[in-house]
């Protein structure tokens, strides 16, 4: 278990490190300024899952024991002030759900929603969670309209511009103004490790400007550009700049481990 950020973690000017009830987690400095908002980037530490899923795996789709995952999810929810937790079976889509009612406290089956890769709500007391292991967790919050969102964006999500879709949906459904939106890009595959050998057929030509070497791309910069194209101000975008593959002792990495778990990223409006 991490005892302090100095023992394990690299420096990140955007992230603040905490331990709460024995669980290590990170928070973004500018999102933490809003007392009514709670958010967290969890690590792979502090759970009960056994190797290779050790230890705070929150995904039922990994081959991990379901009872261990339920306990890990309970720990994530218990750490929150929100009584409700919502998550979905993600599918690398551009589908985002606007939530206007509370889910069951104990959803059945394992995934109450299928094929969803993002959530938006203005409901208080509803914690929204996505699961990542190299993909990006994108946090969005409009403090004027008190609307929160979270998005799962892997390279397929980037190609479909799920980030722009989220901002547009906040505008269309909740009357948000993009220039008011505060955003953050969580720990994920960095430009050091984002290798795409078949990028000619997988990625659009518009991504070529973000190619740093023969096969490596800067998806942090791609996401920042998609946020700005949607109207989010550059100064309102914070990037963790922590590569999950480079830090497997802290985060799950599918690229690095293949058979592994997923760590949680959450956001919600306090009751």
C-alpha positions in Angstrom: 0.0 0.0 0.0 1.2 3.5 -0.8 2.1 5.4 2.3 3.0 8.7 0.6 3.2 10.1 -2.9 7.0 10.3 -2.7 7.5 6.6 -2.3 6.0 5.5 -5.6 4.6 8.3 -7.8 6.2 10.6 -10.4 5.6 14.3 -10.2 2.3 15.6 -11.7 1.6 19.3 -11.4 -2.1 18.6 -12.1 -2.8 15.8 -9.6 -3.1 15.8 -5.8 -2.6 12.6 -3.9 -4.8 11.4 -1.1 -5.5 8.3 1.0 -9.0 7.9 2.3 -10.0 4.9 4.4 -6.9 3.2 3.2 -7.6 3.7 -0.5 -5.0 5.7 -2.5 -6.5 8.1 -5.0 -5.8 11.3 -7.0 -7.8 14.4 -7.6 -7.3 17.2 -10.1 -6.3 20.5 -8.5 -8.7 22.8 -10.5 -11.7 20.4 -10.1 -11.1 20.2 -6.4 -11.8 23.9 -6.1 -15.6 23.3 -6.3 -16.9 22.2 -3.0 -20.1 20.8 -4.5 -18.1 18.4 -6.8 -16.5 15.1 -5.9 -14.2 13.3 -8.2 -11.4 10.7 -8.0 -8.9 8.8 -10.0 -8.4 5.5 -8.2 -5.3 3.3 -8.6 -5.0 -0.5 -8.8 -4.3 -0.6 -5.0 -6.5 -1.1 -2.0 -8.8 -3.9 -3.2 -9.2 -7.6 -2.8 -8.7 -9.0 -6.3 -5.9 -11.6 -6.7 -3.2 -11.6 -9.4 -3.1 -10.7 -12.2 -6.1 -8.4 -11.3 -4.5 -7.2 -8.0 -6.1 -5.5 -6.4 -8.9 -2.8 -6.9 -10.2 -4.2 -10.2 -13.7 -2.8 -11.0 -14.5 -4.6 -14.3 -16.5 -7.8 -14.6 -15.2 -8.3 -18.1 -11.6 -9.2 -17.2 -12.0 -12.8 -15.9 -11.7 -11.7 -12.3 -13.8 -13.3 -9.5 -17.2 -11.5 -9.4 -17.3 -11.5 -5.6 -14.0 -9.7 -5.4 -15.2 -7.1 -8.0 -18.4 -6.5 -5.9 -16.3 -5.9 -2.8 -14.0 -3.5 -4.8 -17.0 -1.6 -6.1 -18.4 -1.4 -2.6 -15.1 0.2 -1.4 -15.3 2.7 -4.2 -18.9 3.7 -3.4 -18.3 3.7 0.3 -15.6 6.3 -0.2 -18.1 8.7 -1.7 -20.7 10.9 -0.2 -23.0 9.8 -2.9 -25.5 7.0 -2.2 -25.8 5.9 -5.8 -23.2 4.5 -8.1 -23.7 4.1 -11.9 -21.4 2.4 -14.4 -21.8 0.4 -17.6 -20.4 -2.2 -19.9 -18.2 0.0 -22.1 -17.8 -0.7 -25.8 -15.4 2.0 -27.1 -18.4 3.7 -28.6 -19.4 7.4 -28.7 -22.6 6.8 -26.7 -23.2 9.0 -23.8 -26.2 8.8 -21.5 -27.8 11.8 -19.8 -29.0 10.6 -16.4 -32.2 12.1 -15.0 -33.1 9.4 -12.5 -31.3 7.4 -9.8 -30.3 3.8 -10.5 -30.8 0.8 -8.2 -28.3 0.8 -5.3 -27.5 -2.9 -6.1 -27.9 -3.1 -9.9 -28.7 -6.5 -11.5 -27.3 -7.8 -13.7 -23.6 -6.8 -13.2 -24.0 -4.0 -15.7 -27.2 -2.0 -15.5 -26.3 -0.3 -18.8 -24.7 -1.8 -22.0 -22.6 -0.2 -24.6 -22.3 3.2 -22.8 -19.0 5.1 -22.6 -20.0 8.2 -20.8 -22.5 9.8 -18.4 -23.8 13.3 -17.8 -26.0 14.5 -15.0 -27.1 17.4 -12.8 -28.5 15.1 -10.2 -26.9 15.3 -6.8 -25.9 12.2 -4.9 -25.2 10.2 -8.1 -21.6 9.0 -8.5 -20.7 8.2 -12.2 -17.8 5.7 -12.8 -15.9 4.6 -15.8 -13.2 1.9 -16.0 -9.8 2.3 -17.6 -6.5 0.6 -18.2 -4.6 2.8 -20.8 -7.7 4.6 -22.1 -8.5 8.1 -21.0 -11.0 9.2 -18.3 -12.2 12.6 -19.3 -13.8 14.7 -16.5 -16.1 17.6 -17.4 -17.9 20.0 -15.1 -19.9 23.2 -15.6 -20.0 25.0 -12.2 -22.5 27.5 -13.4 -25.1 24.9 -14.5 -23.9 22.3 -11.9 -23.6 19.7 -14.6 -21.0 16.9 -14.4 -19.8 14.4 -16.9 -17.3 11.6 -17.4 -16.2 9.9 -20.5 -14.2 6.8 -21.5 -12.0 7.6 -24.5 -9.7 5.1 -26.0 -8.3 5.5 -29.5 -11.6 4.3 -31.0 -13.4 6.9 -28.9 -11.0 9.5 -30.1 -11.6 8.6 -33.7 -15.3 9.0 -33.0 -14.7 12.2 -31.0 -16.7 11.1 -28.0 -15.2 14.1 -26.2 -16.8 16.6 -28.5 -20.0 14.6 -28.3 -20.0 14.9 -24.5 -19.5 18.7 -24.6 -22.2 19.1 -27.3 -24.6 17.0 -25.3 -24.0 19.1 -22.2 -24.9 22.2 -24.3 -28.0 20.6 -25.9 -29.4 18.9 -22.9 -28.4 21.1 -20.0 -27.9 24.6 -21.6 -24.2 24.6 -20.7 -21.7 27.0 -22.2 -18.5 25.3 -23.4 -16.4 28.2 -22.2 -17.6 27.5 -18.6 -16.7 23.8 -18.7 -13.7 22.7 -16.6 -12.1 19.5 -17.9 -9.4 17.1 -17.0 -7.7 14.2 -18.8 -6.8 11.3 -16.5 -3.7 9.0 -16.3 -3.6 7.0 -19.6 -1.3 5.7 -22.3 1.2 8.5 -22.9 2.9 9.5 -26.2 5.9 7.4 -25.0 3.9 4.2 -25.3 1.0 5.0 -27.7 2.4 3.0 -30.6 0.1 2.3 -33.5 1.8 0.1 -36.2 -1.3 0.1 -38.3 -2.2 3.8 -37.9 -2.6 4.3 -41.6 -5.8 2.2 -41.5 -6.8 2.8 -37.8 -6.5 6.5 -37.4 -7.8 9.4 -39.5 -5.4 11.6 -41.5 -6.3 14.5 -39.2 -4.4 12.7 -36.4 -1.1 12.8 -38.4 -0.1 16.2 -36.9 0.0 14.4 -33.5 2.4 11.7 -34.7 5.7 12.1 -32.8 7.7 9.3 -34.4 7.1 6.6 -37.0 4.3 4.9 -35.1 3.8 6.9 -31.8 1.0 9.4 -31.2 0.2 12.0 -28.5 -3.4 11.2 -27.6 -3.2 13.6 -24.7 -2.8 16.4 -27.3 -5.5 14.9 -29.4 -8.0 15.0 -26.6 -6.9 18.6 -25.6 -7.5 19.6 -29.2 -11.0 17.9 -29.3 -11.9 19.7 -26.1 -10.9 23.1 -27.6 -12.6 22.4 -30.8 -15.8 21.8 -28.8 -15.3 25.3 -27.2 -13.6 24.4 -23.9 -10.9 27.0 -23.1 -7.3 25.8 -23.0 -6.8 27.2 -19.6 -9.7 25.1 -18.3 -8.1 21.8 -19.4 -5.8 19.9 -17.0 -3.8 16.9 -18.1 -2.5 14.3 -15.6 0.4 13.4 -18.0 1.0 10.1 -16.2 1.4 7.1 -18.5 -0.3 4.0 -17.2 2.0 1.6 -19.0 5.0 3.3 -17.5 3.6 2.9 -14.0 2.1 -0.6 -13.7 2.7 -0.6 -9.9 0.1 2.1 -9.6 -2.3 1.7 -12.6 -3.6 -1.2 -14.7 -2.2 -1.2 -18.3 -3.7 -3.4 -21.0 -0.9 -2.6 -23.3 1.6 -3.6 -20.7 -0.1 -6.6 -19.1 -2.9 -7.8 -21.4 -4.6 -9.8 -18.7 -5.2 -7.3 -16.0 -7.9 -5.2 -14.3 -9.4 -1.8 -14.7 -9.1 1.1 -12.3 -12.0 3.5 -11.5 -12.5 7.1 -12.3 -15.5 8.8 -10.7 -17.3 12.1 -10.6 -20.5 13.3 -9.0 -22.3 16.3 -7.4 -22.5 16.2 -3.7 -25.8 15.9 -1.9 
